[in-house]
């Protein structure tokens, strides 16, 4: 997928060393999942299994990334992603620094490129970046040899959320091939939906996106595109009727209304949206009996999801949060280029 801003190859520069212990890993940056092979996705998920074992220990600390420095550079608010990356780095023994735009030299007019170059001059090894402008991590990756991890860029991509979603689904359902995964909500403005589409389709899932026509990306349906025009997203099924979309679903994922990215006039009212598209127990009754209910957070209960199902027996929303730490631990370790030890307890 081409980012709206400047893009760059996600292959390592000459001085970068791919992880020698990983069966398949050729990335120096994590910008989106559109250039990940199935084998590379599985490398992350398999290593996340081992990282989850570390998290489940009584003392969840290992020195695997001792001497490795990570900066969380967040230009947008975040609770889950920022805290998850900070914890992931610290569990592995890395030095982690968190910077927010409001307390940085950005308020004095410093450009993104200058910020990135300044941090690299401090010998930072990796930067975790969230920004309201799509394509910003791609731009940053062109101006530093530190690893850039996209923690969300505008409405474009959120690859680490997609990877943790894949990991969470796989831990329950195993092979994703043929599984019906339904995403309901503001698809047009959701960076999570875009990255999930790439990851889920790569692993063979049948992806269905559902929402009001005003909140579906233009050109997602082949019939909506000019003849011979290609979509910037992988092939998915598009529905505007939530009951039809959820029918027979293995997984249902509710997505938040991205009000901060929407222009006026897309919805008549929140009440009307909830009436037509809220994920409720009555609607979930159409899914498979053992279906999974997910939400990337933050969730607005009573709007896109009913509080009763968010806390119900099918919900794995909190499990997504826990798994996010393990997946981000795996990514940080792979990007470090360090040899993968047999017990994940000590880097070589």
C-alpha positions in Angstrom: 0.0 0.0 0.0 1.4 3.4 -0.9 1.4 5.9 1.9 -0.1 9.3 1.2 3.2 11.0 2.1 6.8 10.0 1.1 7.5 6.3 1.2 10.6 4.3 1.3 11.7 0.7 1.1 11.3 -1.3 4.3 14.5 -3.2 3.7 17.5 -2.8 6.0 20.2 -0.3 5.0 23.7 -1.8 4.4 24.7 -1.3 8.0 21.7 -3.0 9.5 21.9 -6.6 10.5 18.8 -8.8 10.1 18.0 -11.0 13.0 20.3 -14.0 12.6 18.1 -16.3 14.8 14.8 -15.6 13.0 13.7 -18.1 10.4 12.3 -15.2 8.2 12.9 -11.6 8.9 14.1 -8.9 6.5 12.9 -5.6 8.0 14.7 -2.6 9.5 11.5 -0.7 10.0 7.9 -1.6 10.7 5.7 0.8 8.7 2.8 -1.4 7.6 2.0 -5.0 6.8 1.5 -4.6 3.1 5.2 -5.6 2.5 5.3 -8.4 5.1 5.4 -11.9 3.7 3.3 -14.6 5.4 6.5 -16.1 6.7 7.5 -12.8 8.3 4.1 -12.4 10.0 4.4 -15.9 11.4 8.0 -15.2 12.6 6.6 -12.3 14.7 3.6 -14.4 16.0 5.8 -17.4 16.9 8.3 -15.2 18.7 5.4 -13.5 20.5 4.5 -16.9 21.9 7.8 -17.0 23.6 7.5 -13.4 24.8 4.1 -14.2 26.3 5.8 -16.9 28.4 8.2 -14.2 29.7 5.2 -12.0 30.6 3.6 -14.9 32.5 6.6 -15.3 34.8 6.5 -14.2 38.4 9.2 -11.7 37.6 8.7 -10.6 34.0 12.1 -9.2 33.3 14.9 -10.5 31.0 18.2 -8.7 29.9 17.7 -9.5 26.2 17.8 -5.9 25.0 20.3 -4.6 27.5 22.1 -1.6 26.0 19.4 -1.0 23.4 17.7 2.5 23.5 14.1 3.1 22.4 12.3 6.4 22.1 8.5 6.6 22.1 7.7 9.7 20.0 4.0 10.4 20.2 2.4 13.4 18.5 -1.1 12.1 19.3 -2.6 10.9 22.6 -2.3 7.3 23.4 -2.8 5.0 26.4 -2.5 1.4 25.2 0.0 1.7 22.5 2.4 4.0 24.3 2.3 2.1 27.6 2.5 -1.2 25.7 5.7 -0.3 23.9 7.2 1.2 27.1 6.5 -1.9 29.0 7.7 -4.2 26.1 11.1 -2.4 26.0 11.5 -2.5 29.8 10.6 -6.1 30.2 13.4 -6.9 27.7 15.9 -4.7 29.6 16.1 -1.8 27.1 16.4 1.8 28.0 13.0 3.5 27.1 12.4 7.2 26.8 8.9 8.6 26.1 8.5 12.0 24.5 5.2 13.8 23.8 4.9 16.7 21.3 3.5 19.1 24.0 6.7 18.8 26.1 9.2 18.6 23.2 10.9 21.2 20.9 8.0 20.7 18.5 6.3 23.5 20.3 9.2 25.7 19.5 8.9 25.0 15.8 11.3 22.0 15.4 10.6 19.9 12.4 10.0 16.2 12.4 13.2 15.6 10.5 15.2 17.6 12.9 13.7 15.8 15.8 14.5 12.4 14.3 18.1 13.4 13.4 18.6 14.8 16.9 17.5 11.6 18.6 19.7 9.5 16.3 22.6 11.8 17.2 22.0 10.6 20.8 22.6 7.0 19.5 18.9 6.0 19.8 18.4 2.5 18.3 14.7 2.6 17.6 11.9 5.2 17.5 8.2 4.3 18.0 6.2 7.0 16.3 2.6 8.1 16.3 1.5 11.1 14.3 -1.8 12.5 13.0 -0.3 12.9 9.4 -0.4 9.8 7.2 3.0 8.8 5.9 5.0 10.5 8.6 6.9 7.3 9.8 7.8 6.7 6.1 9.3 10.2 6.0 11.2 9.7 9.2 12.6 6.4 8.0 14.3 8.2 5.2 16.3 10.5 7.6 17.7 8.0 10.1 19.3 4.6 10.3 17.5 3.9 13.6 14.5 1.6 13.2 11.2 3.3 12.9 8.1 1.6 14.2 4.7 3.0 13.0 2.5 3.2 16.1 -0.3 4.8 14.0 -0.1 7.5 11.3 -3.4 9.3 10.7 -6.0 7.1 9.1 -3.3 5.1 7.2 -1.8 2.3 9.2 -1.3 0.7 12.6 0.7 -2.4 11.9 1.5 -3.4 15.5 -2.2 -3.4 16.4 -2.9 -5.6 13.4 -0.2 -8.1 14.5 -1.5 -8.3 18.0 -5.0 -8.9 16.6 -3.7 -11.7 14.4 -1.8 -13.2 17.4 -4.9 -13.0 19.6 -7.2 -14.6 16.9 -4.7 -17.3 16.2 -4.3 -18.2 19.8 -8.0 -19.1 19.9 -8.7 -20.4 16.4 -5.4 -21.6 15.1 -5.2 -21.5 11.3 -6.9 -18.4 10.1 -7.6 -19.7 6.6 -11.3 -19.5 5.8 -12.2 -17.8 9.0 -14.8 -15.1 8.7 -13.6 -11.9 10.4 -16.0 -9.0 10.4 -15.0 -5.4 11.2 -17.9 -3.1 11.9 -17.7 0.7 12.2 -15.8 3.6 10.8 -13.7 1.8 8.2 -12.8 4.9 6.2 -10.9 6.6 9.0 -9.6 3.5 10.8 -5.8 2.8 10.5 -6.5 -0.4 12.4 -8.9 -1.6 9.8 -6.4 -1.0 7.0 -3.6 -2.9 8.6 -5.9 -5.7 9.7 -7.1 -6.1 6.2 -3.5 -6.7 5.0 -2.6 -9.1 7.8 -5.9 -11.1 7.8 -6.0 -11.6 4.1 -2.4 -12.6 4.0 -3.1 -15.4 6.4 -6.1 -16.5 4.4 -9.0 -15.1 6.4 -12.3 -14.0 4.8 -12.6 -10.4 5.7 -15.9 -8.5 5.8 -16.1 -4.8 6.5 -19.4 -3.2 7.5 -20.5 0.3 8.1 -22.6 3.1 6.7 -21.7 4.1 3.1 -20.3 7.4 4.3 -17.8 5.6 6.5 -16.5 3.1 4.0 -13.3 3.9 1.9 -13.9 5.0 -1.6 -13.1 2.4 -4.2 -13.2 -0.5 -1.8 -15.8 -2.2 -3.9 -14.5 -3.1 -7.4 -17.8 -1.8 -8.8 -17.0 1.7 -7.3 -13.7 1.9 -9.2 -13.0 2.9 -12.8 -12.4 0.0 -15.1 -9.0 -1.6 -14.6 -8.2 0.6 -11.6 -6.6 -1.2 -8.7 -7.5 -0.8 -5.1 -5.0 0.4 -2.5 -6.3 -2.2 -0.2 -6.6 -6.0 -0.4 -9.8 -7.7 -1.6 -12.5 -7.8 1.1 -16.3 -8.2 1.2 -18.2 -5.0 1.8 -21.5 -4.9 3.6 -23.8 -2.0 4.8 -26.2 -4.3 6.6 -24.7 -5.4 10.0 -27.0 -8.4 10.4 -26.0 -9.8 7.1 -22.3 -9.1 7.8 -22.2 -10.8 11.2 -24.0 -13.9 9.9 -21.7 -16.9 10.5 -18.8 -14.8 11.8 -15.9 -16.4 13.6 -14.7 -13.0 14.8 -16.5 -9.7 15.2 -14.4 -6.6 15.7 -16.1 -3.3 16.6 -14.3 -0.1 15.6 -14.5 3.3 17.2 -16.0 6.3 15.4 -12.9 8.4 14.5 -14.6 11.7 15.3 -11.3 13.6 15.3 -10.7 12.6 11.7 -14.2 12.9 10.3 -15.7 15.9 8.5 -19.2 17.0 9.3 -22.2 15.5 7.8 -21.1 11.9 7.7 -23.7 10.7 10.2 -27.1 12.0 11.1 -26.5 11.4 14.8 -24.7 9.1 17.2 -28.0 7.7 18.3 -28.9 6.8 14.7 -25.5 5.2 14.2 -25.9 3.1 17.4 -29.3 2.0 16.3 -28.1 0.7 13.0 -24.5 -0.4 13.7 -23.9 -1.0 17.4 -22.6 -4.5 18.1 -25.2 -6.0 20.5 -26.0 -9.4 22.0 -29.0 -9.7 19.6 -26.8 -9.1 16.6 -24.0 -11.3 17.8 -26.5 -14.2 18.0 -26.1 -14.4 14.2 -22.4 -15.2 14.6 -21.0 -18.6 15.2 -21.7 -19.9 18.8 -18.0 -19.8 19.7 -17.3 -16.4 18.1 -14.8 -14.0 19.4 -15.5 -10.3 20.1 -12.7 -7.8 19.7 -12.1 -4.0 19.9 -8.8 -2.2 19.4 -9.7 0.5 21.9 -10.4 3.0 23.1 -14.0 1.9 23.0 -17.1 4.0 23.4 -19.6 1.7 25.1 -23.2 2.5 24.0 -22.1 3.8 20.6 -20.2 1.1 18.6 -20.5 -1.6 21.2 -22.9 -2.5 23.9 -21.4 -2.6 27.4 -22.9 -6.0 28.1 -21.1 -7.7 25.3 -17.8 -5.8 25.8 -17.7 -7.4 29.2 -19.3 -10.7 28.1 -18.1 -14.2 27.7 -17.1 -13.9 24.1 -15.1 -10.7 24.6 -11.3 -11.0 24.3 -10.7 -7.2 24.4 -8.5 -7.3 27.5 -6.6 -10.2 26.1 -5.7 -8.1 23.1 -4.1 -5.6 25.4 -2.0 -8.2 27.1 -1.0 -9.8 23.9 0.0 -6.4 22.5 2.9 -6.3 25.0 4.2 -9.7 23.8 3.9 -8.9 20.1 5.7 -5.6 20.6 8.4 -7.3 22.6 8.9 -9.7 19.6 9.1 -6.8 17.1 11.6 -4.9 19.2 13.8 -8.0 19.5 13.6 -8.8 15.8 14.5 -5.2 14.9 17.5 -5.2 17.2 19.2 -7.7 15.0 20.4 -9.7 18.0 20.6 -13.5 17.7 17.6 -15.2 19.1 18.6 -17.2 22.2 17.1 -20.6 22.9 15.3 -19.5 26.1 14.7 -15.7 25.4 16.3 -15.0 28.7 19.6 -13.6 27.5 20.8 -11.9 24.3 24.0 -12.9 22.6 
